[in-house]
Amino acid sequence: MLNFSYCSDKYQYTMGKSFYQTGRKDVRAVFNMFYRVAPENNNWAVCSGTEEVIECIRNLGTAEPEFYERFLPGDEYEEFRNYLSTLKFTGNVYAMREGEIVFPNQPIIIVEAPLIEAQVLETPMLCIMNHQMAVATKASRVCRATNHPVSEFGSRRAHGPWAATYGAKAAIIAGCASTSNILTGAMNGVPSTGTMAHSFVTSYGSSVEGEHNAFVDYCKTHMGENLILLIDTYDTLKCGVLNAIRSFRECGIDDNYAPGYGIRLDSGDLAYLSQKVRKILDAHGMKKCKIFATNSLDEYLISDLERQGACIDSYGVGDAIATSKAAPCFGNVYKLVQIGGEPVLKRSEDTIKLINPGFQITYRIIKKDPDNGEIYKADVTCLRGDSIARKIEAGEEFTIFAEADRFKHKTFEAGSYSWRTLQLQVIKDGEDCSEKHTLLEKKAFFNDTLAHFSPSERRLINPHYYKVDISEDLYEKKISMLERINQEISTFSID
């Protein structure tokens, strides 16, 4: 099996050699993984992949010495190769739960460790998290476009088996009711779903009677299961739905069939066809026969189908979710924020790339609404133990300011709020200390988290922006560091 701890870029190891040979490898470092802008004008993203990151970190140093010689050849690397072959992660990792809703610039994963250990993890961690968060965030958008179930079935379009398997996992966390991927199902203890392809129908010969025979045989060989027949191989209305009704009747399938039954539409005008098919099914007494729709769907097409009054009970979505087709590259980055106990930052010509320095923690502030229960009101990222962090943990009054406009502020009075931290320790001194959750528990956590945000913050188009701020101490630390660097740059010269 692929050891994805080494799905890395060579420059992680060329830097590592310099750290090793200059005696800096054990300097304590803190790195933050975060993203700057959510895809598709979304207000937020969905965290997925931290379980695989923990596995990646735990597998560091498991390769044989000969492996390192393949990409670090030569006598000058021999001592470093021997060191790498025994390198184990000894630091601490703090991460958001899978299914957490995360906003721009918030630390999703914080790595606190000896510099070389933290540095070589950058690429594999980003590879894992960028893939799964792209898929999860897209799946959340698609699922929020409808109140009907959405099934993920994009494995054939995914960018390889690993992407198909873990992408399906991410999709389920973020709202999909099921997946067609059997490996995802088997690994996570959940059932996979599937019906038939057009080839099953055409394998009985290209004829109307062949379609009927295919349907009958399928029903007979899957009796006691949910039965879905694909009806658009030849003509949906003139023979497909009629053959489905005929076959169901011959096999004794009707509205009393407990496992459930239905038909699938995979082409044509889905709104029009679903309405016509619904009338035909109802006229033949099959009012509980479900209509399942597929065919290159995404959240926009699903929303439009429902606006048109389509009679569709559930949707199957493939490449739009599996490849996060509209925004296939998620923007997580991994930046050094503290070294040897001192905060650091990266200054950039692009303002958006200015990072928050220091060892951080994010608090989600919760207020109880008399009508809607507990509602999330704001997130504030602090330097660990700073003045706002202490006030929040003591339940005292505190005020947060919008970073882009310091005149905008919000005060939370003592006793008016509760809170929870978003980053939880998952590795302590190199050992896995994470709380384990099943896939369905992760999905339930996402659904519960989503329900605590207001409807205006959950909508797909022009969402209301939730308050996401940094503490006054973190803001002042960043500004003072920036001013100092700018001053040094303004007076810097060489002879």
N, C-alpha and C positions, 0 to 999 in steps of 0.2 A: 504494500500500500504506500501511497505517496506521503512522505513526511513533510507536511506543509510548513513546519517550522523553518525549513530551508527554501521555501518559495520566496527568495529574497533577491535584492539587488547587490551586485558586487561591492558597490561603494559603502555599504554598511560594514563590510569586512575590511576594506582598505582603511576606512576611518578607525575601525577597531584595532588594526595593527599599530596605528599611530598612538592610540590611547594606551595600548599594551607596552609599547617600547619607550614611551615617555613617562611611564609610571602614573598615568591618569586614569587607568581602567577602573579603579575602585572609588573614584570620587563620586559622592552621592549625587544622583541626578533625579530630576522630576520631569517627566514628559506628559503632555496632555494630547489626547486625540479628540478632535472636535471638527465640526464643519461650519462654514461661514454663511452659506445661502442654501435654503431648502429648494429642492427641485420643483419645477413647474409652478412657481409662485405659491407653493404650499407654505403654510404658516409654521410647520414643524415636520419632523421626521420620526420614524419608528426605529427603535433600537433592536437589532437582531445580530447575532454572531458572537456574543461574548462567551458563550459556552465553548465554541470552537477556538476562541482566542486563549482561553484557559488551557485547553488541550495543547495548543501550539506552544505556549510558554512552558508547559510541563515537559514537552518533548525536546526542548532545547538541550543540546549536548548528547544526543543519542546516536549520532552518526559515527561511523568508524573513521579513524584517522585518514585512511586512504581516500575517503570521500572529499576531504578538504583539499587534497592535493590536485584534484581535478580542476579546481578553480583558483587555487592559490599555489601554483607550482613553484619549484625552485628551492634551493638551499636557504635562501634568505627568509623564506616563510616557514622553515621547518619547526622552529621553536614555537611560533605562533600557532601553527597547525596542531601541535601537541597540546597546547593550551586550550584551543577550541574543542578538541575531542573530549575534554573533561569539564567543559564549561556548563554549569547548571545555573538556573535562575535562582537567586537568593533573596530577591527583593519583595516588595509589596505592590499589589495591584488593587485599585478601586475601580469599580465599573457600574454602569447603570444596568438594571435588570433587563432581560429580553422582554420586549413588549412595552418598555417605557417610552413615553413621548418626550422627545428631546428637541430643544430649540437651538438656533445658531449660537456658536461660540461657547456653549456649555461643555465642560469636559465629559465626554462619554466614557472614556477610559483614562485613568491616571496611573502611570507607572513610576514608582519610586524605587530606585535600585542603583547599584554600581553602574557607572556610565556605559561601559561596554555591553553589559547585559541588556540595558534598556535600549541602546542604540540598534543592536542587531535585530531587534524585534519589530522595528518600524514597518518594513515592507510586508512581511506576512500578516501582521495585524491589520494593516490598511487593506490588503487584498481581501481578507475575510470580511471586514466590517463594511467596506465600500460596496461589495457585492450584495451582501444580505440586507443592508439598509436601503439600497436602491430598490430591491424587490419588495421589501416589506412596506416601504413608503408608498410605492405604486399600488400595491395590493390594498392598502388602506384607502387610497383614493377610489379605486374601483368599487370596493365594498361599500363605501359611503355614498355611492351614487344610487343605491337601491336598498330597499328593505327586504329584497329577496336574496336567497343564498347564492353565493358565487363559488364555483369550483375552479381550482387551478389545474390546468392540464397542458402546461407549456414545455414539458421536458424535451420534446423533439426540436424545439426552437432554442433551447438554452445553450449557453456557451460551454458545453461539455458536461460530462456526467456529474462532476462535483457541483457545478453551478445548478444543474437540474435538481439534485438531491437536496442541497441546502437552500436553494431558492424556494423550493416547495415548502420547506420548513418555515422560512421567513414569511411566506404568503399566508400560511395558516395562522401564525402568530398575529398577523396584522388584519385578520378578519375573514379569510377564505374559509368556507365551510368544510372543504375537503380538497384532496389532491388526487390526481391519477397516478402519481409516482409511487410505485410499489416499494422502492427502497426507502423512501422517506417514511412511508407508513410502517414498514417493518422495523426501522431503526427507532421509531418514536412510539410504537405501540398504538397506532391509530389505523383505522381501516382506510384503504385506498379505494377509489371509485372508478367505474368504467362501464361502458356499454358496448357499442360495436362500431366498426368502421364501414365505409361504403364497400370495401373489398369483401366483407362478410356477405353482403347482399348480392354483389355481382358474382361471387363464387358459386351461386346457384343458377348462373346463366342470366343474360341480359333480357329479362322478360318480366311482365307483370306477375305471372304465376310464380316465377323464380323468387321475386320479392316476397310473395306470400309464403312460400315454402321456407324461406330464410327466417321470416318472423316466427312461424310456428315452431321450427326447430330451436330457435333461440329461447322462446318461452318454455318449451318442454325441458330443455337442458338447464334452465336456471329457475325452475319453479321453486318458490319459497324465498326468492330474492326480489329486490326491487327490479322491475323490468322496464327498460327504456328502449324503444324501437326508433331507429333512424329512418325518417320517412321521405327524404328528399333525393333519393338516388335517381329516380326517373321523373316523377311529377308529384309534388307534395299534395296537391288538392285532388287531382284526378285519379290517382291510384295509391299513393303512399299512405295517406291517412285512412283511406278505405281498407287497404290491406291490413293496416294495424288493427282497426276495429274488428275486422273479420277474424284475424288471428287471435286476438284477445278472447273473442267469443268462443272460438273453437277450443281454446285451452282453459275455459272457465274463469277467465280473468275479468272482473268487473269492479264496481266501487266497493265491494266487500273484501277485496283482496288486501289483506292486512299489510304486507310488505310495501305496497305502493306500486304504481305503474304510470307510464307516461310515454311521450314521444319526443324526439329531438329534431329541431330545425337547424340546418347548417348552411343554408344558402337562401338567396332571394331577399325579397322585401319582408324582413322579419316582423315588422309591425302589422302589415297587411295579412301575411300568411298566418300569424298567430291568432289574429281575430277570426279569420275564416275557419281555421282548424278548431278553435274553441267552440264555434257554433256547431260544427259538424259533430264533434265529440259529444257535446251536450244534447244534440238532437237524437243521438244514439244511446242516451242514458249513461254516458261515461263522464259525469260531471267531476269526478275526482281524478280523472286522468290528467297528469301534470304535463306542462309544456316546457321543455328544456331547450334553450337557445344557445348556439355557438356561432362562429364565423367572424373572426378578427375583431372581437369586441374590446372596448375599453370604457372608461368611465363616461366619456362624452357621448358615445353611441348608446350606452345603456340609459343615460339620462334622457336622451332624445327619444329612444324607444318608449320609455315610460311616459314622456310628455305626449306622445302620439296615442297613448292608450293601448299599447301592446299587451296581449294576454299571455305573458310569460311568467312562469312560476320560479324559474331559476336559470342562472347563466353559467356558461363555461367560458373561461378566459385563458388564452394561451400566451402568445408571445408578448402581448402588452404588459403582462405581469412578469413572466419568466425572464425577459430581457430588460425590464423597465424601459420599454421601447422608446418612449418620448424623452426620457432623460437617463440614458444607460450608464452614465458615469457619475457616481455619487462623489461628493467633494470632501470627504473626511481628510484631515491632515494630522500630522503627528509632530509636535513642536516641543523643543526644550524650553521649560519655563523656570527652572531653578537648577543651580549647580553649586555644590558645596555649601548649601544653606542660603545662597544669595539668589534672589529673583533675577531672571534675564528675559529679554524680549527681542523680537526681530522687528526692526524698523524697515518699512518698505515705501517705495514711491507710490504704491497703491494703498490708500488709506484702509481699505477693507482687510488688508493683510497684516495690519498691526495687531499683535496678539496680547492677551492678558497675561502678565507675568506672575510667578509665584505658585506655591502649593495651595490648591483651591478646593472648595467644596460648594455644592449648590443646594439651596433650601427651596422647597416648594411650599408656599404659604397657602393655607386652607382656611376658609371661613364658612360658617354654617349659615345657610339660607333657610328661613322658615318654611319656604315652599319647595325648595329643590334639594335640601340636604346640604352635604359638604360640597363646596365649589372651590376649585383651584383659582386663586386670585393673582398670584405673581410668583415668579422665580427670581431668586437673587443669588448670584455667585460671589462668594467671599474668599478672602485669604483665610486659611484655617486658623481659627482662634482670634480673628480680628474683632473690632468693637461691635459690628453688626451681628456677626456670628454668635458672640457671647449674649447679646440681647435677645436674639431669636431663641436660643437654647434655654434662656432663663424666662422666656415668655414676656419680656418687657416691651414697652413701646419702642418702635423704630421707624425710621423713614428711609425710603429708597428714592433715588433720582434717576430719571432717564439719562443715559449716557450721552445721547445726541443732543439733548436739550435739558440742561440742568435746572431750568425753571419748572419743569414738569416733575412732580413728586407725588408720592403716596405714603401716608402714615398709617401704620397698623398699631392700634392701641393695645395696651396690656390686657390680656384676658379675652381678646376678640378673635384670636386666631390659633390654629395649631400648625404643625409643620412636619415635614419629613425630608430626609436627605436623599438626593438622587444617586449619589455614588456610594456603593456599598463595598466593603473589603471582600475580595474574592480570592486573593492569594496573600498569605502572611508568611514572611521569611522563607519564601520559595515553596510553601506548601498550600495546596488547594484548600481553602476554607469556605468556599461558596455554598450557599444553600441551593439544593437541587430542586428543579421543577420539571414536571412533565410538559410536553408540548401543549396539551390542552390547558394546563395551569398557566402557561405563558400567554396563551390566547385569551383566557379569562382575565388575566391581569391587564392586558392591553384594553379589552373591552371595558373593564371597570375604570381604568385610568381615563379613557376617552370620555366616558359618561360624566366625569367630574368637570369637564370643560364646558363652556356655554355653547349652545347651538351655533351662534355666530362665529365662534372660533373653530368650529368643526366643518363649516361649509367649504365647498370646493372652490367656488368663485369669490374673489375678493373677501377672504376671511378677515374677521376682526382680529387685530393683533394683540395677543396676550402680553402682559407686562413681563419683560425679561430684562433684568438690570444687574449691575455689579455693585458691590458695596462701595461706600465712600472711601474706605481705606484702600481697596484694590484700585479704584479710579485714581486716587492721589498717587499711589505707588507708580502706576503706569505713566501718568503725566509727568511726574518728577523724573523718572528714568528717561522718558522721551526728551524732555527739556535738556537734561544733562548731555545726552547723546548729540542732540542738535547743536548745543553749544560747542562741544568738542569738534564736530564736523565743520562748524563755521570758522573755527580758528586753526584747522588742520592744514598743514602744508609740508612739502618736502623740498630739500635743497636741490 
